[in-house]
Amino acid sequence: MHIAIIGAGAATVGLLDALAVSEAEGAEVTVFEPGTNLWRGRPYGPDLDSVLVNAPPAIMSVRGSDSGHYAAWLGPERAAAHLDELLGQPLVPRARYGEYLAETAEAALARLRARGWRTRVVASRVTAVAGDGSRLRVGSADGREHPADQVVLCVGVGTPQDHYGLRGAPGFAGDPYPLAGTLGGVPGEADVAVIGSGLTAVDVVVSLAARGHAGRIALVSRSGMLPAVWQRPLGHQRRHLTVERVEALRRERGAVTLDDLAGQLRAELEAAGEDLAPFTRELLSAASEPPVERLRRQLAAVGDPAIARRALQEAAHIVGPLAWRLLPEPDRERLRRHTRLATGVASPMVPVNAAALLRLFESGQLSVVAGVRKIEAARGGFRVRGDGGDLDVDVAVNAVNAPPHAVPGAAEPLVTALLAEGRAALHPTGGLVPADPRLHVLGDLAGGGSFITSSIPGLAAQAGRLAGALTG
Ligand SMILES: Cc1cc2nc3c(=O)[nH]c(=O)nc-3n(C[C@H](O)[C@H](O)[C@H](O)COP(=O)(O)OP(=O)(O)OC[C@H]3O[C@@H](n4cnc5c(N)ncnc54)[C@H](O)[C@@H]3O)c2cc1C
């Protein structure tokens, strides 16, 4: 059997590792990747040291069957050198995490070869998958065709969207990463608008501060809502809001509703002596509480022993992908109305970044501008037009991430070809659904998934299941 994997980011590393730890003998695998950051994908290439991973080691393991795999790679010395005092956990620069991905991938390929597999990496972009009844042919941009029996798309997510049509305007950075390059072009005294207020925006602000930026910085967005702040892990084991309970509910009733999930969360909290109602009120207050006050309050609650937010955050990544597909459409729509809040709870900012932001807010250098309606290039800079008036800045850095399911630019010709040949279809809510049983999609492009971007444990779990299916 010949497996072709398109893209070489974290999802592919998880898949190769899962294939390597399986017992499958003597097949062939070819990985296609045109980029220079082999195995690191978009997030984990070389960049500034201020660009950190967003999660503690237990949930950065790319091996789905071993949550300690990354912590073991990191080792006690490196862990101590990167300790986030507030979180009580090591948080390394994302480029360093990229080394873990690269070493894991190379080790997996070596292990496969030792078991008789043939492995190959082709440094080219895939533009088509064609084929007849027996075999598929993977076409690459260098004009060659490669035979395959199974094809896995691991092409990641798209680059930030240009909501305000600023591409080409002097002083506009359309894609912030790597920040080492983008921020190198920002004059130290410039007033900067960071477009967005999610984790990418936090990366930009923290990295500007780390470079000693002296100009004013504004986080400009429609909601003005910041991500929540990570709480110190307590090792709490969920017993109710779990994959097993959701699967049992599906078996019993054929469907799972949002009320069912709320019931599981209520049971989880009651077992820990906590109430759902005040937690829900606290969550929903994100829409009205001033963002700096909320940040200060959440930073003070990093060590709070209540499990509610930790349980919901973890479940969003572990239970969420399964539950989302079982929910009736009106329940999904209810959740979509809270996309910003849900994303901020599922993927919070790390405390060291929250503390940096709070210092900048308190010094007056950083502000949040909500209710933004328009940003336009004006007089050598930019004018941000919002509900509260206008703001003029010199530089605008785009930090609005593409929604999950967006087709990355490098994969557009491939997706167009798959759709044209009827080998895949677009899901009505976004993403790609294979119509050919030999085709698979791993990661955010997979059709019908939730609006929460895949995290490493989510990708690793999917990769493990797919490796099992591929090797029978
Ligand atoms: C900035 C950022 C930071 C993140 N930080 C964290 C974090 O700290 N913790 C966490 O759990 N999650 C994080 N995530 C979420 C998740 O871990 C990453 O999105 C993850 O790396 C996704 O991996 P991937 O392999 O699906 O996609 P990618 O990493 O994007 O890799 C896809 C690869 O496919 C290649 N490709 C695309 N089209 C083609 C083609 N046609 N032919 C061949 N190759 C192609 C691309 O060049 C790319 O290398 C982050 C996401 C982003 C965007």
The ligand as an SDF file (V2000), in Angstrom:
LIG
                    3D

 53 58  0  0  0  0  0  0  0  0999 V2000
   -0.2780   30.9440   14.7100 C   0  0  0  0  0  0  0  0  0  0  0  0
   -0.8390   29.6860   15.2930 C   0  0  0  0  0  0  0  0  0  0  0  0
   -0.4240   29.2680   16.5470 C   0  0  0  0  0  0  0  0  0  0  0  0
   -0.9180   28.0810   17.0960 C   0  0  0  0  0  0  0  0  0  0  0  0
   -0.4980   27.7050   18.3380 N   0  0  0  0  0  0  0  0  0  0  0  0
   -0.9930   26.5750   18.8790 C   0  0  0  0  0  0  0  0  0  0  0  0
   -0.5610   26.1310   20.1680 C   0  0  0  0  0  0  0  0  0  0  0  0
    0.2960   26.7440   20.8010 O   0  0  0  0  0  0  0  0  0  0  0  0
   -1.1250   24.9880   20.6760 N   0  0  0  0  0  0  0  0  0  0  0  0
   -2.0520   24.2670   19.9780 C   0  0  0  0  0  0  0  0  0  0  0  0
   -2.5260   23.2300   20.4830 O   0  0  0  0  0  0  0  0  0  0  0  0
   -2.4650   24.6680   18.7650 N   0  0  0  0  0  0  0  0  0  0  0  0
   -1.9630   25.7950   18.2010 C   0  0  0  0  0  0  0  0  0  0  0  0
   -2.3920   26.1770   16.9660 N   0  0  0  0  0  0  0  0  0  0  0  0
   -3.3930   25.3220   16.2970 C   0  0  0  0  0  0  0  0  0  0  0  0
   -2.7400   24.0530   15.6640 C   0  0  0  0  0  0  0  0  0  0  0  0
   -1.7740   23.4700   16.4700 O   0  0  0  0  0  0  0  0  0  0  0  0
   -2.0210   24.4100   14.4190 C   0  0  0  0  0  0  0  0  0  0  0  0
   -2.9230   25.0650   13.6050 O   0  0  0  0  0  0  0  0  0  0  0  0
   -1.4370   23.1540   13.7730 C   0  0  0  0  0  0  0  0  0  0  0  0
   -0.0870   23.3630   13.6370 O   0  0  0  0  0  0  0  0  0  0  0  0
   -2.1160   22.8040   12.4750 C   0  0  0  0  0  0  0  0  0  0  0  0
   -1.3550   21.8080   11.8270 O   0  0  0  0  0  0  0  0  0  0  0  0
   -1.6900   21.3430   10.3530 P   0  0  0  0  0  0  0  0  0  0  0  0
   -0.6960   20.3080   10.0040 O   0  0  0  0  0  0  0  0  0  0  0  0
   -3.1310   20.9950   10.2650 O   0  0  0  0  0  0  0  0  0  0  0  0
   -1.5020   22.6440    9.4440 O   0  0  0  0  0  0  0  0  0  0  0  0
   -0.2200   23.5180    9.1240 P   0  0  0  0  0  0  0  0  0  0  0  0
    0.6810   23.6150   10.2790 O   0  0  0  0  0  0  0  0  0  0  0  0
   -0.7350   24.7920    8.5620 O   0  0  0  0  0  0  0  0  0  0  0  0
    0.5340   22.6910    7.9760 O   0  0  0  0  0  0  0  0  0  0  0  0
   -0.0420   22.5100    6.7060 C   0  0  0  0  0  0  0  0  0  0  0  0
    1.0720   22.3160    5.6950 C   0  0  0  0  0  0  0  0  0  0  0  0
    0.4840   21.9650    4.4520 O   0  0  0  0  0  0  0  0  0  0  0  0
    1.2590   22.5460    3.4250 C   0  0  0  0  0  0  0  0  0  0  0  0
    0.4350   22.6310    2.2240 N   0  0  0  0  0  0  0  0  0  0  0  0
   -0.6440   23.4210    1.9850 C   0  0  0  0  0  0  0  0  0  0  0  0
   -1.1140   23.2080    0.7380 N   0  0  0  0  0  0  0  0  0  0  0  0
   -0.3270   22.2560    0.1740 C   0  0  0  0  0  0  0  0  0  0  0  0
   -0.3190   21.6000   -1.1090 C   0  0  0  0  0  0  0  0  0  0  0  0
   -1.2140   21.9060   -2.0480 N   0  0  0  0  0  0  0  0  0  0  0  0
    0.6370   20.6670   -1.3380 N   0  0  0  0  0  0  0  0  0  0  0  0
    1.5580   20.3310   -0.3940 C   0  0  0  0  0  0  0  0  0  0  0  0
    1.5880   20.9270    0.8370 N   0  0  0  0  0  0  0  0  0  0  0  0
    0.6560   21.8690    1.1050 C   0  0  0  0  0  0  0  0  0  0  0  0
    1.6530   23.9050    3.9840 C   0  0  0  0  0  0  0  0  0  0  0  0
    2.8050   24.4050    3.3230 O   0  0  0  0  0  0  0  0  0  0  0  0
    1.8920   23.5710    5.4500 C   0  0  0  0  0  0  0  0  0  0  0  0
    3.2510   23.2960    5.7210 O   0  0  0  0  0  0  0  0  0  0  0  0
   -1.8810   27.3270   16.3820 C   0  0  0  0  0  0  0  0  0  0  0  0
   -2.3040   27.7580   15.1220 C   0  0  0  0  0  0  0  0  0  0  0  0
   -1.7860   28.9160   14.5730 C   0  0  0  0  0  0  0  0  0  0  0  0
   -2.2510   29.3560   13.1930 C   0  0  0  0  0  0  0  0  0  0  0  0
  1  2  1  0
  2  3  1  0
  2 52  2  0
  3  4  2  0
  4  5  1  0
  4 50  1  0
  5  6  2  0
  6  7  1  0
  6 13  1  0
  7  8  2  0
  7  9  1  0
  9 10  1  0
 10 11  2  0
 10 12  1  0
 12 13  2  0
 13 14  1  0
 14 15  1  0
 14 50  1  0
 15 16  1  0
 16 17  1  0
 16 18  1  0
 18 19  1  0
 18 20  1  0
 20 21  1  0
 20 22  1  0
 22 23  1  0
 23 24  1  0
 24 25  2  0
 24 26  1  0
 24 27  1  0
 27 28  1  0
 28 29  2  0
 28 30  1  0
 28 31  1  0
 31 32  1  0
 32 33  1  0
 33 34  1  0
 33 48  1  0
 34 35  1  0
 35 36  1  0
 35 46  1  0
 36 37  1  0
 36 45  1  0
 37 38  2  0
 38 39  1  0
 39 40  1  0
 39 45  2  0
 40 41  1  0
 40 42  2  0
 42 43  1  0
 43 44  2  0
 44 45  1  0
 46 47  1  0
 46 48  1  0
 48 49  1  0
 50 51  2  0
 51 52  1  0
 52 53  1  0
M  END
$$$$
